[in-house]
Amino acid sequence: MNGLLDFATAFAAICFVGAMGVTTIRLFRGPSAQDRVLAFDTLYINGMLFLLMLGIRSRSTVYFDMALLIALFGFVSSAAFAKFLLRGEVIEP
Amino acid sequence: MTPDAIPSWVSVPAAILLIAGGLLTLVGSIGLLRLPNFYSRMHPPTMGTTLGTGSVLLASILVSSAALHRPVIHEILITLLVVMTAPVTAILLMQAARRRSR
């Protein structure tokens, strides 16, 4: 039953790449700044899911560390973007 | 770790979870592109964030546990991180949008 898992990971890869493309269109087109931040937030989640799918496909645990780092830095950067839109500066004195 | 060591009672649920996660994420991102204004655009990506991430991480736990012949649960870390940080970003973005639209 190895071909089934290969088919499922290929299908999920196509779905994630399509989702990343659609999100990138919204990132470039977005009429306001908060639309772009929301599109970036969705984009890093899709990239993290793509890396987890690669880890399932190759049966290796190396991709897990990269997915964890993407989740961490994506949260920090999108929270900083949202705080900047909210206040006008990220770290307040 | 041989590549054909995955039994079928693991690979069938993992394949179903992967396909479901991919479809949920794709539908959420298409909703992000097609909905008319920002407040309705906040809703669809959370489907990919919660259900898509949960199903792909469950499939990853199943496959790596079957491949290594021991329970591998360190993917719970990503689940905890995403579940704890997605509402924070959503609340900050919503406050920023309300302040900027005034």
N, CA and C atoms of all chains as a GROMACS GRO file, in nm:
protein
  585
    1MET      N    1   0.082  -0.119   0.000
    1MET     CA    2   0.000   0.000   0.000
    1MET      C    3   0.086   0.125   0.000
    2ASN      N    4   0.202   0.118  -0.063
    2ASN     CA    5   0.290   0.234  -0.060
    2ASN      C    6   0.250   0.338  -0.164
    3GLY      N    7   0.190   0.290  -0.277
    3GLY     CA    8   0.151   0.384  -0.380
    3GLY      C    9   0.038   0.474  -0.337
    4LEU      N   10  -0.046   0.425  -0.244
    4LEU     CA   11  -0.157   0.508  -0.196
    4LEU      C   12  -0.105   0.631  -0.123
    5LEU      N   13  -0.003   0.610  -0.038
    5LEU     CA   14   0.052   0.723   0.036
    5LEU      C   15   0.125   0.820  -0.056
    6ASP      N   16   0.189   0.765  -0.160
    6ASP     CA   17   0.254   0.853  -0.258
    6ASP      C   18   0.152   0.938  -0.332
    7PHE      N   19   0.040   0.874  -0.370
    7PHE     CA   20  -0.065   0.949  -0.440
    7PHE      C   21  -0.123   1.057  -0.349
    8ALA      N   22  -0.146   1.021  -0.220
    8ALA     CA   23  -0.206   1.118  -0.128
    8ALA      C   24  -0.111   1.236  -0.104
    9THR      N   25   0.019   1.209  -0.091
    9THR     CA   26   0.112   1.321  -0.068
    9THR      C   27   0.126   1.407  -0.193
   10ALA      N   28   0.118   1.345  -0.312
   10ALA     CA   29   0.125   1.426  -0.434
   10ALA      C   30   0.002   1.515  -0.447
   11PHE      N   31  -0.117   1.459  -0.415
   11PHE     CA   32  -0.240   1.537  -0.420
   11PHE      C   33  -0.235   1.652  -0.320
   12ALA      N   34  -0.187   1.624  -0.198
   12ALA     CA   35  -0.177   1.729  -0.097
   12ALA      C   36  -0.076   1.836  -0.138
   13ALA      N   37   0.031   1.793  -0.209
   13ALA     CA   38   0.130   1.891  -0.256
   13ALA      C   39   0.069   1.984  -0.358
   14ILE      N   40  -0.011   1.927  -0.451
   14ILE     CA   41  -0.077   2.013  -0.551
   14ILE      C   42  -0.171   2.111  -0.482
   15CYS      N   43  -0.247   2.062  -0.381
   15CYS     CA   44  -0.340   2.149  -0.309
   15CYS      C   45  -0.265   2.260  -0.236
   16PHE      N   46  -0.153   2.227  -0.171
   16PHE     CA   47  -0.082   2.328  -0.094
   16PHE      C   48  -0.016   2.431  -0.186
   17VAL      N   49   0.036   2.385  -0.300
   17VAL     CA   50   0.099   2.480  -0.393
   17VAL      C   51  -0.006   2.573  -0.454
   18GLY      N   52  -0.125   2.516  -0.487
   18GLY     CA   53  -0.233   2.602  -0.535
   18GLY      C   54  -0.278   2.702  -0.432
   19ALA      N   55  -0.285   2.657  -0.304
   19ALA     CA   56  -0.324   2.749  -0.198
   19ALA      C   57  -0.221   2.860  -0.179
   20MET      N   58  -0.091   2.824  -0.191
   20MET     CA   59   0.013   2.926  -0.178
   20MET      C   60   0.008   3.025  -0.294
   21GLY      N   61  -0.024   2.977  -0.416
   21GLY     CA   62  -0.036   3.068  -0.530
   21GLY      C   63  -0.151   3.165  -0.514
   22VAL      N   64  -0.267   3.112  -0.470
   22VAL     CA   65  -0.384   3.197  -0.449
   22VAL      C   66  -0.357   3.302  -0.341
   23THR      N   67  -0.289   3.259  -0.234
   23THR     CA   68  -0.256   3.350  -0.126
   23THR      C   69  -0.157   3.458  -0.172
   24THR      N   70  -0.066   3.420  -0.261
   24THR     CA   71   0.029   3.519  -0.313
   24THR      C   72  -0.041   3.623  -0.400
   25ILE      N   73  -0.144   3.577  -0.476
   25ILE     CA   74  -0.223   3.673  -0.554
   25ILE      C   75  -0.289   3.775  -0.460
   26ARG      N   76  -0.347   3.726  -0.349
   26ARG     CA   77  -0.410   3.818  -0.254
   26ARG      C   78  -0.304   3.907  -0.187
   27LEU      N   79  -0.184   3.852  -0.166
   27LEU     CA   80  -0.077   3.932  -0.104
   27LEU      C   81  -0.036   4.049  -0.192
   28PHE      N   82  -0.034   4.029  -0.326
   28PHE     CA   83   0.005   4.138  -0.414
   28PHE      C   84  -0.113   4.229  -0.446
   29ARG      N   85  -0.236   4.176  -0.442
   29ARG     CA   86  -0.349   4.254  -0.487
   29ARG      C   87  -0.417   4.332  -0.374
   30GLY      N   88  -0.399   4.283  -0.248
   30GLY     CA   89  -0.477   4.329  -0.135
   30GLY      C   90  -0.495   4.479  -0.125
   31PRO      N   91  -0.618   4.526  -0.112
   31PRO     CA   92  -0.639   4.670  -0.118
   31PRO      C   93  -0.585   4.743   0.005
   32SER      N   94  -0.586   4.682   0.121
   32SER     CA   95  -0.535   4.751   0.239
   32SER      C   96  -0.420   4.671   0.300
   33ALA      N   97  -0.354   4.732   0.397
   33ALA     CA   98  -0.236   4.667   0.456
   33ALA      C   99  -0.275   4.546   0.539
   34GLN      N  100  -0.390   4.550   0.605
   34GLN     CA  101  -0.426   4.434   0.688
   34GLN      C  102  -0.462   4.313   0.602
   35ASP      N  103  -0.506   4.336   0.477
   35ASP     CA  104  -0.526   4.223   0.386
   35ASP      C  105  -0.394   4.154   0.354
   36ARG      N  106  -0.291   4.235   0.336
   36ARG     CA  107  -0.160   4.176   0.305
   36ARG      C  108  -0.105   4.099   0.424
   37VAL      N  109  -0.126   4.151   0.545
   37VAL     CA  110  -0.078   4.079   0.663
   37VAL      C  111  -0.154   3.947   0.681
   38LEU      N  112  -0.285   3.950   0.654
   38LEU     CA  113  -0.364   3.826   0.663
   38LEU      C  114  -0.320   3.725   0.558
   39ALA      N  115  -0.288   3.773   0.437
   39ALA     CA  116  -0.239   3.682   0.333
   39ALA      C  117  -0.104   3.624   0.370
   40PHE      N  118  -0.018   3.705   0.432
   40PHE     CA  119   0.112   3.653   0.476
   40PHE      C  120   0.094   3.548   0.584
   41ASP      N  121  -0.002   3.570   0.675
   41ASP     CA  122  -0.029   3.476   0.782
   41ASP      C  123  -0.074   3.341   0.725
   42THR      N  124  -0.159   3.346   0.622
   42THR     CA  125  -0.203   3.222   0.558
   42THR      C  126  -0.090   3.157   0.480
   43LEU      N  127  -0.004   3.240   0.421
   43LEU     CA  128   0.105   3.186   0.338
   43LEU      C  129   0.205   3.105   0.421
   44TYR      N  130   0.239   3.153   0.543
   44TYR     CA  131   0.337   3.073   0.617
   44TYR      C  132   0.274   2.945   0.671
   45ILE      N  133   0.143   2.947   0.700
   45ILE     CA  134   0.079   2.822   0.742
   45ILE      C  135   0.082   2.720   0.628
   46ASN      N  136   0.057   2.769   0.501
   46ASN     CA  137   0.059   2.677   0.388
   46ASN      C  138   0.199   2.624   0.362
   47GLY      N  139   0.300   2.707   0.378
   47GLY     CA  140   0.437   2.660   0.360
   47GLY      C  141   0.476   2.558   0.464
   48MET      N  142   0.429   2.580   0.590
   48MET     CA  143   0.458   2.484   0.696
   48MET      C  144   0.392   2.349   0.668
   49LEU      N  145   0.268   2.353   0.616
   49LEU     CA  146   0.200   2.228   0.583
   49LEU      C  147   0.269   2.157   0.467
   50PHE      N  148   0.323   2.236   0.370
   50PHE     CA  149   0.396   2.175   0.258
   50PHE      C  150   0.521   2.103   0.308
   51LEU      N  151   0.592   2.164   0.404
   51LEU     CA  152   0.711   2.098   0.458
   51LEU      C  153   0.674   1.971   0.536
   52LEU      N  154   0.562   1.974   0.609
   52LEU     CA  155   0.520   1.853   0.681
   52LEU      C  156   0.484   1.742   0.584
   53MET      N  157   0.421   1.782   0.469
   53MET     CA  158   0.389   1.683   0.366
   53MET      C  159   0.516   1.622   0.306
   54LEU      N  160   0.620   1.705   0.287
   54LEU     CA  161   0.747   1.649   0.238
   54LEU      C  162   0.807   1.552   0.338
   55GLY      N  163   0.791   1.582   0.469
   55GLY     CA  164   0.841   1.490   0.572
   55GLY      C  165   0.768   1.357   0.570
   56ILE      N  166   0.636   1.360   0.542
   56ILE     CA  167   0.562   1.232   0.532
   56ILE      C  168   0.607   1.156   0.408
   57ARG      N  169   0.630   1.230   0.296
   57ARG     CA  170   0.665   1.164   0.170
   57ARG      C  171   0.801   1.097   0.177
   58SER      N  172   0.897   1.160   0.245
   58SER     CA  173   1.032   1.103   0.248
   58SER      C  174   1.059   1.024   0.376
   59ARG      N  175   0.959   1.012   0.465
   59ARG     CA  176   0.973   0.938   0.592
   59ARG      C  177   1.094   0.983   0.672
   60SER      N  178   1.119   1.113   0.674
   60SER     CA  179   1.232   1.161   0.752
   60SER      C  180   1.182   1.264   0.852
   61THR      N  181   1.254   1.278   0.963
   61THR     CA  182   1.212   1.372   1.067
   61THR      C  183   1.287   1.504   1.059
   62VAL      N  184   1.364   1.524   0.951
   62VAL     CA  185   1.442   1.647   0.939
   62VAL      C  186   1.352   1.765   0.911
   63TYR      N  187   1.245   1.739   0.831
   63TYR     CA  188   1.157   1.849   0.791
   63TYR      C  189   1.078   1.905   0.908
   64PHE      N  190   1.066   1.826   1.017
   64PHE     CA  191   0.988   1.872   1.131
   64PHE      C  192   1.050   1.997   1.195
   65ASP      N  193   1.183   2.001   1.203
   65ASP     CA  194   1.249   2.116   1.265
   65ASP      C  195   1.226   2.242   1.184
   66MET      N  196   1.232   2.228   1.050
   66MET     CA  197   1.208   2.345   0.965
   66MET      C  198   1.064   2.393   0.979
   67ALA      N  199   0.968   2.298   0.989
   67ALA     CA  200   0.828   2.338   1.004
   67ALA      C  201   0.807   2.410   1.137
   68LEU      N  202   0.874   2.361   1.243
   68LEU     CA  203   0.863   2.427   1.374
   68LEU      C  204   0.919   2.568   1.370
   69LEU      N  205   1.033   2.584   1.302
   69LEU     CA  206   1.094   2.718   1.291
   69LEU      C  207   1.006   2.811   1.210
   70ILE      N  208   0.944   2.759   1.101
   70ILE     CA  209   0.857   2.844   1.021
   70ILE      C  210   0.736   2.888   1.102
   71ALA      N  211   0.678   2.796   1.183
   71ALA     CA  212   0.563   2.834   1.265
   71ALA      C  213   0.602   2.941   1.366
   72LEU      N  214   0.719   2.924   1.429
   72LEU     CA  215   0.765   3.020   1.531
   72LEU      C  216   0.789   3.158   1.473
   73PHE      N  217   0.872   3.165   1.367
   73PHE     CA  218   0.908   3.296   1.312
   73PHE      C  219   0.791   3.359   1.237
   74GLY      N  220   0.704   3.276   1.180
   74GLY     CA  221   0.586   3.331   1.115
   74GLY      C  222   0.494   3.398   1.215
   75PHE      N  223   0.475   3.334   1.332
   75PHE     CA  224   0.391   3.398   1.434
   75PHE      C  225   0.453   3.529   1.481
   76VAL      N  226   0.584   3.527   1.507
   76VAL     CA  227   0.648   3.648   1.559
   76VAL      C  228   0.638   3.762   1.458
   77SER      N  229   0.664   3.731   1.329
   77SER     CA  230   0.663   3.840   1.231
   77SER      C  231   0.523   3.889   1.202
   78SER      N  232   0.423   3.800   1.197
   78SER     CA  233   0.289   3.851   1.167
   78SER      C  234   0.231   3.923   1.288
   79ALA      N  235   0.267   3.883   1.411
   79ALA     CA  236   0.224   3.958   1.528
   79ALA      C  237   0.291   4.095   1.530
   80ALA      N  238   0.417   4.103   1.485
   80ALA     CA  239   0.484   4.233   1.480
   80ALA      C  240   0.421   4.323   1.374
   81PHE      N  241   0.385   4.264   1.259
   81PHE     CA  242   0.315   4.343   1.155
   81PHE      C  243   0.183   4.398   1.207
   82ALA      N  244   0.106   4.311   1.275
   82ALA     CA  245  -0.025   4.355   1.325
   82ALA      C  246  -0.010   4.461   1.433
   83LYS      N  247   0.092   4.446   1.517
   83LYS     CA  248   0.117   4.546   1.622
   83LYS      C  249   0.159   4.678   1.560
   84PHE      N  250   0.235   4.670   1.451
   84PHE     CA  251   0.275   4.792   1.382
   84PHE      C  252   0.155   4.863   1.321
   85LEU      N  253   0.063   4.783   1.262
   85LEU     CA  254  -0.057   4.846   1.206
   85LEU      C  255  -0.145   4.904   1.315
   86LEU      N  256  -0.141   4.842   1.434
   86LEU     CA  257  -0.227   4.887   1.543
   86LEU      C  258  -0.176   5.014   1.606
   87ARG      N  259  -0.044   5.023   1.631
   87ARG     CA  260   0.010   5.132   1.711
   87ARG      C  261   0.095   5.230   1.633
   88GLY      N  262   0.157   5.183   1.523
   88GLY     CA  263   0.250   5.270   1.453
   88GLY      C  264   0.394   5.241   1.486
   89GLU      N  265   0.420   5.161   1.592
   89GLU     CA  266   0.554   5.114   1.621
   89GLU      C  267   0.544   4.980   1.691
   90VAL      N  268   0.652   4.900   1.682
   90VAL     CA  269   0.644   4.763   1.730
   90VAL      C  270   0.677   4.757   1.879
   91ILE      N  271   0.792   4.813   1.917
   91ILE     CA  272   0.835   4.810   2.057
   91ILE      C  273   0.816   4.950   2.114
   92GLU      N  274   0.725   4.960   2.210
   92GLU     CA  275   0.695   5.093   2.262
   92GLU      C  276   0.790   5.127   2.377
   93PRO      N  277   0.831   5.251   2.389
   93PRO     CA  278   0.923   5.290   2.496
   93PRO      C  279   0.854   5.294   2.632
   94MET      N  280   1.518   0.191   0.825
   94MET     CA  281   1.380   0.222   0.789
   94MET      C  282   1.360   0.193   0.642
   95THR      N  283   1.297   0.080   0.613
   95THR     CA  284   1.273   0.045   0.473
   95THR      C  285   1.149   0.119   0.424
   96PRO      N  286   1.144   0.155   0.296
   96PRO     CA  287   1.031   0.233   0.248
   96PRO      C  288   0.900   0.157   0.240
   97ASP      N  289   0.902   0.025   0.237
   97ASP     CA  290   0.776  -0.048   0.225
   97ASP      C  291   0.735  -0.108   0.359
   98ALA      N  292   0.769  -0.040   0.467
   98ALA     CA  293   0.736  -0.092   0.599
   98ALA      C  294   0.606  -0.034   0.654
   99ILE      N  295   0.532   0.044   0.571
   99ILE     CA  296   0.409   0.104   0.620
   99ILE      C  297   0.294   0.006   0.599
  100PRO      N  298   0.229  -0.043   0.705
  100PRO     CA  299   0.114  -0.133   0.685
  100PRO      C  300  -0.007  -0.055   0.636
  101SER      N  301  -0.105  -0.132   0.584
  101SER     CA  302  -0.217  -0.064   0.518
  101SER      C  303  -0.312   0.000   0.619
  102TRP      N  304  -0.317  -0.051   0.744
  102TRP     CA  305  -0.407   0.012   0.841
  102TRP      C  306  -0.352   0.146   0.887
  103VAL      N  307  -0.229   0.178   0.850
  103VAL     CA  308  -0.178   0.312   0.877
  103VAL      C  309  -0.189   0.399   0.752
  104SER      N  310  -0.158   0.340   0.635
  104SER     CA  311  -0.148   0.424   0.516
  104SER      C  312  -0.285   0.470   0.466
  105VAL      N  313  -0.390   0.390   0.488
  105VAL     CA  314  -0.523   0.434   0.441
  105VAL      C  315  -0.576   0.553   0.522
  106PRO      N  316  -0.575   0.550   0.659
  106PRO     CA  317  -0.618   0.671   0.730
  106PRO      C  318  -0.525   0.790   0.707
  107ALA      N  319  -0.396   0.765   0.690
  107ALA     CA  320  -0.305   0.877   0.665
  107ALA      C  321  -0.333   0.941   0.531
  108ALA      N  322  -0.366   0.858   0.429
  108ALA     CA  323  -0.397   0.914   0.297
  108ALA      C  324  -0.526   0.994   0.301
  109ILE      N  325  -0.627   0.941   0.375
  109ILE     CA  326  -0.754   1.015   0.385
  109ILE      C  327  -0.732   1.147   0.456
  110LEU      N  328  -0.653   1.147   0.564
  110LEU     CA  329  -0.627   1.271   0.637
  110LEU      C  330  -0.550   1.371   0.552
  111LEU      N  331  -0.453   1.322   0.472
  111LEU     CA  332  -0.376   1.413   0.387
  111LEU      C  333  -0.464   1.477   0.281
  112ILE      N  334  -0.550   1.396   0.217
  112ILE     CA  335  -0.636   1.452   0.112
  112ILE      C  336  -0.734   1.552   0.172
  113ALA      N  337  -0.791   1.518   0.292
  113ALA     CA  338  -0.884   1.611   0.356
  113ALA      C  339  -0.814   1.741   0.394
  114GLY      N  340  -0.691   1.730   0.448
  114GLY     CA  341  -0.618   1.851   0.487
  114GLY      C  342  -0.584   1.938   0.368
  115GLY      N  343  -0.544   1.876   0.255
  115GLY     CA  344  -0.512   1.953   0.136
  115GLY      C  345  -0.635   2.025   0.080
  116LEU      N  346  -0.748   1.953   0.077
  116LEU     CA  347  -0.870   2.016   0.024
  116LEU      C  348  -0.917   2.130   0.114
  117LEU      N  349  -0.910   2.112   0.247
  117LEU     CA  350  -0.954   2.217   0.339
  117LEU      C  351  -0.867   2.341   0.325
  118THR      N  352  -0.736   2.320   0.313
  118THR     CA  353  -0.647   2.434   0.300
  118THR      C  354  -0.670   2.508   0.169
  119LEU      N  355  -0.692   2.431   0.061
  119LEU     CA  356  -0.715   2.495  -0.069
  119LEU      C  357  -0.845   2.574  -0.069
  120VAL      N  358  -0.952   2.517  -0.010
  120VAL     CA  359  -1.080   2.588  -0.006
  120VAL      C  360  -1.069   2.714   0.079
  121GLY      N  361  -0.996   2.707   0.191
  121GLY     CA  362  -0.978   2.826   0.274
  121GLY      C  363  -0.903   2.935   0.202
  122SER      N  364  -0.800   2.898   0.126
  122SER     CA  365  -0.722   3.001   0.056
  122SER      C  366  -0.801   3.060  -0.060
  123ILE      N  367  -0.882   2.979  -0.128
  123ILE     CA  368  -0.966   3.034  -0.236
  123ILE      C  369  -1.069   3.130  -0.178
  124GLY      N  370  -1.121   3.098  -0.058
  124GLY     CA  371  -1.212   3.191   0.008
  124GLY      C  372  -1.143   3.320   0.044
  125LEU      N  373  -1.015   3.314   0.080
  125LEU     CA  374  -0.940   3.436   0.106
  125LEU      C  375  -0.930   3.523  -0.018
  126LEU      N  376  -0.924   3.459  -0.136
  126LEU     CA  377  -0.915   3.539  -0.259
  126LEU      C  378  -1.049   3.595  -0.301
  127ARG      N  379  -1.159   3.521  -0.278
  127ARG     CA  380  -1.284   3.556  -0.345
  127ARG      C  381  -1.382   3.639  -0.263
  128LEU      N  382  -1.368   3.640  -0.130
  128LEU     CA  383  -1.469   3.710  -0.050
  128LEU      C  384  -1.453   3.862  -0.061
  129PRO      N  385  -1.561   3.940  -0.041
  129PRO     CA  386  -1.557   4.081  -0.082
  129PRO      C  387  -1.480   4.175   0.010
  130ASN      N  388  -1.498   4.168   0.142
  130ASN     CA  389  -1.429   4.268   0.225
  130ASN      C  390  -1.345   4.200   0.333
  131PHE      N  391  -1.272   4.283   0.409
  131PHE     CA  392  -1.171   4.227   0.500
  131PHE      C  393  -1.233   4.147   0.613
  132TYR      N  394  -1.347   4.194   0.666
  132TYR     CA  395  -1.405   4.126   0.782
  132TYR      C  396  -1.457   3.988   0.747
  133SER      N  397  -1.505   3.969   0.622
  133SER     CA  398  -1.542   3.833   0.584
  133SER      C  399  -1.421   3.754   0.538
  134ARG      N  400  -1.314   3.822   0.499
  134ARG     CA  401  -1.192   3.750   0.460
  134ARG      C  402  -1.115   3.697   0.581
  135MET      N  403  -1.149   3.742   0.702
  135MET     CA  404  -1.083   3.688   0.821
  135MET      C  405  -1.119   3.541   0.844
  136HIS      N  406  -1.237   3.499   0.800
  136HIS     CA  407  -1.288   3.368   0.840
  136HIS      C  408  -1.227   3.249   0.766
  137PRO      N  409  -1.216   3.248   0.630
  137PRO     CA  410  -1.179   3.121   0.564
  137PRO      C  411  -1.040   3.066   0.596
  138PRO      N  412  -0.935   3.147   0.614
  138PRO     CA  413  -0.805   3.083   0.640
  138PRO      C  414  -0.797   3.010   0.773
  139THR      N  415  -0.889   3.039   0.867
  139THR     CA  416  -0.883   2.966   0.994
  139THR      C  417  -0.920   2.820   0.976
  140MET      N  418  -0.994   2.789   0.867
  140MET     CA  419  -1.025   2.648   0.840
  140MET      C  420  -0.898   2.571   0.807
  141GLY      N  421  -0.814   2.630   0.720
  141GLY     CA  422  -0.686   2.565   0.692
  141GLY      C  423  -0.593   2.564   0.811
  142THR      N  424  -0.603   2.670   0.895
  142THR     CA  425  -0.511   2.677   1.008
  142THR      C  426  -0.543   2.570   1.111
  143THR      N  427  -0.671   2.549   1.139
  143THR     CA  428  -0.703   2.453   1.246
  143THR      C  429  -0.720   2.311   1.192
  144LEU      N  430  -0.816   2.292   1.100
  144LEU     CA  431  -0.845   2.155   1.056
  144LEU      C  432  -0.736   2.100   0.965
  145GLY      N  433  -0.684   2.184   0.874
  145GLY     CA  434  -0.579   2.137   0.784
  145GLY      C  435  -0.453   2.099   0.857
  146THR      N  436  -0.410   2.188   0.951
  146THR     CA  437  -0.290   2.158   1.028
  146THR      C  438  -0.312   2.034   1.115
  147GLY      N  439  -0.430   2.023   1.177
  147GLY     CA  440  -0.457   1.908   1.262
  147GLY      C  441  -0.453   1.777   1.186
  148SER      N  442  -0.514   1.775   1.067
  148SER     CA  443  -0.518   1.648   0.994
  148SER      C  444  -0.381   1.610   0.939
  149VAL      N  445  -0.305   1.709   0.887
  149VAL     CA  446  -0.173   1.676   0.834
  149VAL      C  447  -0.079   1.631   0.947
  150LEU      N  448  -0.090   1.696   1.065
  150LEU     CA  449  -0.004   1.654   1.176
  150LEU      C  450  -0.042   1.516   1.228
  151LEU      N  451  -0.172   1.482   1.226
  151LEU     CA  452  -0.214   1.348   1.268
  151LEU      C  453  -0.162   1.243   1.169
  152ALA      N  454  -0.166   1.276   1.039
  152ALA     CA  455  -0.111   1.183   0.939
  152ALA      C  456   0.039   1.166   0.958
  153SER      N  457   0.108   1.276   0.992
  153SER     CA  458   0.253   1.268   1.014
  153SER      C  459   0.284   1.182   1.136
  154ILE      N  460   0.205   1.196   1.243
  154ILE     CA  461   0.225   1.113   1.363
  154ILE      C  462   0.204   0.966   1.329
  155LEU      N  463   0.099   0.935   1.252
  155LEU     CA  464   0.070   0.795   1.216
  155LEU      C  465   0.184   0.735   1.134
  156VAL      N  466   0.228   0.807   1.029
  156VAL     CA  467   0.327   0.751   0.938
  156VAL      C  468   0.462   0.737   1.006
  157SER      N  469   0.505   0.837   1.083
  157SER     CA  470   0.637   0.824   1.144
  157SER      C  471   0.636   0.724   1.259
  158SER      N  472   0.522   0.708   1.328
  158SER     CA  473   0.516   0.603   1.431
  158SER      C  474   0.524   0.465   1.369
  159ALA      N  475   0.459   0.446   1.252
  159ALA     CA  476   0.464   0.316   1.187
  159ALA      C  477   0.599   0.290   1.123
  160ALA      N  478   0.667   0.396   1.078
  160ALA     CA  479   0.796   0.376   1.011
  160ALA      C  480   0.907   0.348   1.112
  161LEU      N  481   0.900   0.409   1.230
  161LEU     CA  482   1.006   0.392   1.328
  161LEU      C  483   0.975   0.284   1.432
  162HIS      N  484   0.854   0.224   1.427
  162HIS     CA  485   0.811   0.118   1.519
  162HIS      C  486   0.814   0.162   1.665
  163ARG      N  487   0.787   0.290   1.689
  163ARG     CA  488   0.770   0.339   1.827
  163ARG      C  489   0.684   0.463   1.820
  164PRO      N  490   0.618   0.503   1.930
  164PRO     CA  491   0.534   0.623   1.923
  164PRO      C  492   0.617   0.749   1.905
  165VAL      N  493   0.586   0.824   1.800
  165VAL     CA  494   0.654   0.951   1.773
  165VAL      C  495   0.550   1.062   1.786
  166ILE      N  496   0.559   1.140   1.893
  166ILE     CA  497   0.454   1.240   1.916
  166ILE      C  498   0.511   1.380   1.923
  167HIS      N  499   0.629   1.406   1.867
  167HIS     CA  500   0.681   1.542   1.882
  167HIS      C  501   0.611   1.641   1.788
  168GLU      N  502   0.522   1.592   1.698
  168GLU     CA  503   0.443   1.685   1.616
  168GLU      C  504   0.339   1.761   1.699
  169ILE      N  505   0.312   1.711   1.820
  169ILE     CA  506   0.219   1.780   1.911
  169ILE      C  507   0.269   1.923   1.937
  170LEU      N  508   0.402   1.943   1.933
  170LEU     CA  509   0.460   2.076   1.957
  170LEU      C  510   0.408   2.178   1.858
  171ILE      N  511   0.404   2.140   1.728
  171ILE     CA  512   0.355   2.233   1.626
  171ILE      C  513   0.207   2.258   1.647
  172THR      N  514   0.131   2.152   1.684
  172THR     CA  515  -0.012   2.171   1.709
  172THR      C  516  -0.034   2.271   1.822
  173LEU      N  517   0.040   2.254   1.931
  173LEU     CA  518   0.025   2.346   2.043
  173LEU      C  519   0.060   2.488   2.002
  174LEU      N  520   0.169   2.503   1.927
  174LEU     CA  521   0.215   2.636   1.887
  174LEU      C  522   0.112   2.705   1.798
  175VAL      N  523   0.059   2.630   1.698
  175VAL     CA  524  -0.038   2.692   1.606
  175VAL      C  525  -0.168   2.724   1.678
  176VAL      N  526  -0.214   2.631   1.764
  176VAL     CA  527  -0.341   2.653   1.833
  176VAL      C  528  -0.330   2.769   1.931
  177MET      N  529  -0.211   2.788   1.991
  177MET     CA  530  -0.197   2.899   2.086
  177MET      C  531  -0.173   3.032   2.018
  178THR      N  532  -0.111   3.033   1.898
  178THR     CA  533  -0.072   3.161   1.840
  178THR      C  534  -0.168   3.213   1.734
  179ALA      N  535  -0.251   3.128   1.675
  179ALA     CA  536  -0.342   3.178   1.571
  179ALA      C  537  -0.446   3.276   1.626
  180PRO      N  538  -0.508   3.254   1.744
  180PRO     CA  539  -0.602   3.354   1.794
  180PRO      C  540  -0.537   3.486   1.828
  181VAL      N  541  -0.412   3.484   1.874
  181VAL     CA  542  -0.343   3.609   1.908
  181VAL      C  543  -0.328   3.696   1.784
  182THR      N  544  -0.282   3.634   1.673
  182THR     CA  545  -0.268   3.710   1.549
  182THR      C  546  -0.402   3.760   1.499
  183ALA      N  547  -0.507   3.676   1.512
  183ALA     CA  548  -0.638   3.718   1.462
  183ALA      C  549  -0.692   3.835   1.541
  184ILE      N  550  -0.675   3.832   1.675
  184ILE     CA  551  -0.725   3.942   1.758
  184ILE      C  552  -0.649   4.070   1.728
  185LEU      N  553  -0.515   4.060   1.714
  185LEU     CA  554  -0.436   4.182   1.684
  185LEU      C  555  -0.475   4.240   1.549
  186LEU      N  556  -0.493   4.152   1.447
  186LEU     CA  557  -0.530   4.202   1.314
  186LEU      C  558  -0.667   4.267   1.314
  187MET      N  559  -0.761   4.208   1.390
  187MET     CA  560  -0.896   4.264   1.394
  187MET      C  561  -0.895   4.400   1.462
  188GLN      N  562  -0.819   4.414   1.572
  188GLN     CA  563  -0.809   4.544   1.638
  188GLN      C  564  -0.746   4.647   1.546
  189ALA      N  565  -0.642   4.605   1.470
  189ALA     CA  566  -0.576   4.698   1.378
  189ALA      C  567  -0.672   4.741   1.267
  190ALA      N  568  -0.752   4.645   1.216
  190ALA     CA  569  -0.844   4.681   1.107
  190ALA      C  570  -0.953   4.776   1.156
  191ARG      N  571  -1.003   4.751   1.280
  191ARG     CA  572  -1.106   4.841   1.331
  191ARG      C  573  -1.050   4.980   1.357
  192ARG      N  574  -0.928   4.988   1.407
  192ARG     CA  575  -0.871   5.120   1.433
  192ARG      C  576  -0.841   5.194   1.303
  193ARG      N  577  -0.793   5.118   1.200
  193ARG     CA  578  -0.758   5.186   1.075
  193ARG      C  579  -0.880   5.226   0.993
  194SER      N  580  -0.993   5.155   1.013
  194SER     CA  581  -1.111   5.187   0.931
  194SER      C  582  -1.190   5.303   0.990
  195ARG      N  583  -1.156   5.345   1.112
  195ARG     CA  584  -1.230   5.456   1.172
  195ARG      C  585  -1.186   5.589   1.113
   0.00000   0.00000   0.00000
